[in-house]
Amino acid sequence: MRTYDLERFKGITIAMYSSYNEAGDVDQKAARQLARYYAKSGVKGLYVGGSSGEGMLQSVEERKQMLEAVVAEVGQELTIIAHVGAAATRDSVELARHAKAVGAHAVSAVPAIYYRLSPQSVETHWQEIVDSTDLPFIIYHIPQTTGFQLSKSLLVKMAEQDKVIGVKISAESTFELQQFKAAGGKDFLVLNGPDEQYLAGRSIGADGGIGGTYGVMPELFLKIESCYVQGQVAEAQKWQFIVNELIVELLSLPSLYGACKAILKLRGYDTGEPRLPLLPIPASELKRVEDLNQRILSYISQAEGVVQE
């Protein structure tokens, strides 16, 4: 039995977008407004500084600024997980210690990026982070961007530590997700990464999910989760299929992150443009974004209408 409260990490956690002003600098006021918006949606937590949060494109100081804003606004209401992965282990350790100091509830990290690292190197990198604070640690497995394939043997070795409470798995194989869950055991969290297979992940062992497109339609993922928990599988499938149609449309636009930020702006939450090399949405595509936003809002109304019956 682990000494940490695992229940707080289950369910729907938004991989939060970063907020920038017109100069492209972190905008803490806008970050707090977005965090408040998400708190009102009913999600379980926020994952700050990950892929959707552009953490790898920010300086250490900027990452601290984003986390500080989010914790200050909703840290008493939501579970805040700070992604501290970086190319250099010392930067990850600094970010982990900062996360502890400001009140985050857990830290998470990808393997160190750019270099093709051995399992021993990755283990050392993660262990330095784990040992740097008393916060629980969540492995972030996303081999399509890091180039590192996490083995079950390394997962099991890390999971033997009380502080290593789970893994966020963004690999596309639900079989791998199930295998990680079996290897980690019942007191080890597995969190689904690919948004388009949230229901598949849950049905094969995931304890919840952390996703980027949750940020423009958290209510729809909450609907899938609610239906799944209540045993309404066909209804959960219906909403997953709807979500997947919306994700396909998002991916058809020139920039996924640019599209999500443009949608939020239409709703009154201006998070600025994504940081280059991530592209903004060109003016020629804004009508498509507006139409997509209206579709999402329509589905949200339907989902909330069903809940209210």
N, C-alpha and C positions, 0 to 999 in steps of 0.2 A: 504493500500500500504506500503510495507516494504522499509526501507531507504537504504538497501543494493542492489547492482547490482546482481540480481539472474542469469542473462544471462551467466555470466562468469562461473557458476557452472554447466551449462547444457552440454549435449553431452558426449564425451568419455574422461574419466579420468582414467589413469593407476594407479592401486594399485602397487606402485613401490617396487621392490626388494631391499634389503639392500646389500651393498658391503663390502666384507671382504678381508684382505690380507692373506698371507699364515699362519700367526700366529693366524688367526681368529679374529683379531681386525678390527674395522671399517676403511675402506679405502676411505677417502674422495675424492681422485683423481679419483678412479674408479667410485665412486658415481656421480661425476660431468660428467664424460664421458658418463655414462648411461643416465643421465638426458638430456644431449645434444642430444644423439641418439633419445630419445623420442620426444624432441622438434622438431626435423627435420621430424618426422613422421606425424605431423599435429594434434596430440591430443590436447584436451582442457586444461588438467591439470594433476597433479600428486598428489596422495594420499600417504603421507609418514608416515611410522611407523605403518601401519595396519597389518592385518594377513599375507599378502604376504611379507610385509616388516619386519616380525619377531620382531615387536616392543615389544611384550610381553616377548621376550627372551633377551632383551637388558637392560642395565642399563640406568638410566635417562641421564647420560652423553653421552652415546653412541647414544641415540636417538637424543640428541641435535646435535651431530656431523653429523649425517645423514642429518638432516633437514638443518643445516647450509650450507652443501655442495650443496644441491639441490637448495636452495633459491639463493645462490651466483651465481650458473651457469645459471638458467633459470627463476628466480623469476620475472624478468621483462617481460617475454614472456608467461609463463604459469600460470595458477591458481594453487597455492600450498595449499593443505589442510593438516594440521598436525594432525595425529591421536595421541591423548594424553591420551587415556584410560590407566588405571593402576589399580593395586590392592588397592593402597592407594590414597585417594583423594588429599592429599598434593602433591604427585608426579604428579598427573594430572594437578593440579593448577600450579606447577612449570614449567611443560612442556608447558602449555598454555601461560604463561607469556613469556617464552622464544620464543615461536612461534611468538608472537606479536613483540618482540624485534628485531627478525632477519628478519621480513618482510613477514611471511606467510599470506595468504589471509583469512583463516578460520581455525577453529579447530573442531575436531570431537572426539567422545569417545564412547566406549562400556560402559555398566554398570561395576562397579568395579567387578573384577573377584574373583574366588575361593569360597567365602562365598555365600550362598543362601540368597539373600537380598530381603527385602520387597520393594514394589513400593515406599514407603516413603524414604527408604534408597537410592534407585537409583535416585529418584528425587533430594534429597539433594546433592548427589555426582555430578550429572550433573549441578545443580544450582550453586554450588561452582565454577565449571569450567566456566560457563556462566558469572558469576559475576566477574571473575578474570581479564578479558580484555574486550575491546570493539570489538573484532573480532566476526564475525558471527559464530554460532555453528551448527553443523550437528550431530544429533543423529545417532549412529551406532547400528542397530538392527540385531543381529546375535545370535538368541536363541540357535542354535545347539551347540555353543561353550560356551556361557555365562550361559546358563540355565535360563535366564530371558526372560519372555514373555512380551513384551511391549503392554500395553493395549491402546485402542483408547482414553480412558479417560485421561490417563497420557500424551499421545501424544498431545491431544488437549490442555491440560493445559500448557505444555511446549511451544507449538506453538503459544500461545497467546502473547509471548514475541517477540519483534521485532528482537532480536539477534538470536533466534532459527529459522533458515531459512529452515531446511529440515531434512530428515532422509535418511540414506543409509540403505536399507532393503535387507539383505542377507538371510532372511527366504525363503523357497522354494515355498511359495504360492503366485501366482500372484493375487489371490483374496485378500489376506491380503494387498498386495501392493496397489490394487485399493481402498480398504477400508481406508488405511492410506492417500491416496491422497484426497479422498472425505472428510475425517475428517479434514485434514490440510487446505484445501481450495486452490484456484487457485494460491495464492501467497506463497505457501508452497512447497518446492522442495521434490520430491521423487526420489531417485536414485537407480536404479536396481543393486543388488549385484550378483546374480547367473549368471555367464557368459553364460551358456548354454541356458538361456531364456532371453537374452537381447531384442530380438525382441518382445517376448511376453510381457515383462515388458513395453516396449515403447508403444505397442499397447493398453495397458490397463491403461496407465496414467503416467508412469515414464517419468521424464524430461531428463534422460540420464542414465549413468551407471558408476560404479567404479568397476574395476575387475582386478584380478591377472593374468589370462591368456592373458589379453590384452597385457601384457608385452612382449610376444613372437610373437604376431601377431596383433599389433595395426591397421595395414592397413586393416585387414579383418573386424574388428569391425567398423572402419570408413566407410567401404564399406556398411555394414548393415545399419548404421545410414544414410548415404547419400541416399541409395535406399528408406529407410522409409520416409525420409523428402520429397523426390520427388514423393511419392505415388506409387513407384514401388514395391508393396508388394510381388509379386511372386519372383522378383529378390532378395529382402531382405531375403525371406524365403530360397532361394537357398544358400545364403551365410551363413545364420545362421546354416543350415544343415551341410554345410562344416565345419564350426567352431566346431559344436558339435561332428563331427567325429574326429576332431583333439583333442578335449578335452577328448574324450573317450580314445584315444591312450595315451595322457599324463597321465591320471588317471590309466592306466594299468601298468605304470612303478612303481618301488618300492617307489618313492618319487616324488610328484608333484613339490615341490619347487626345489628339486635337479635336476629334468628334465629341468625345465625352466632355471635354472642357467647354466646347461650344454649346452643348446641350445644357450644361449647368449654368452657363451664362444666360441662356434664354430663360432660365428659371429664377434669375436674380442672384446667382452666386458666381461672381466673376473671379476665376482662378488664374486668369492670364493665359498666355500661350504656352504650350509645352516648350521645354528647353531644347534647343538644337543639339544634336541632329534630329530629334523628333520634330516632325513638321506640324505647323498649324493647318487648319482647314482653309483652303483658298475661298475667296468670295464667291467664285462660281459654283461652289458646292453648298453654300449656306442654305439655300432653299431645300435641298435634300435633308439637311440636318434639321431644319425646322419641321419638315413633314415627319421625320422619324421621331422627333421629340413629341409631337402630337400623338403619334401612334402609341408610344410608350405611356404617355399620360392617360390615354384612353384605356389601355390594358390595366394600368394601376387602379383606375376608377372601378373597373370591372372586378378586379381582385378584392378591393376593399369593400365593394358592394356585396360580394359573396360572403365575406367575413361578417358583415353587419346583419345578415339575414337571420 
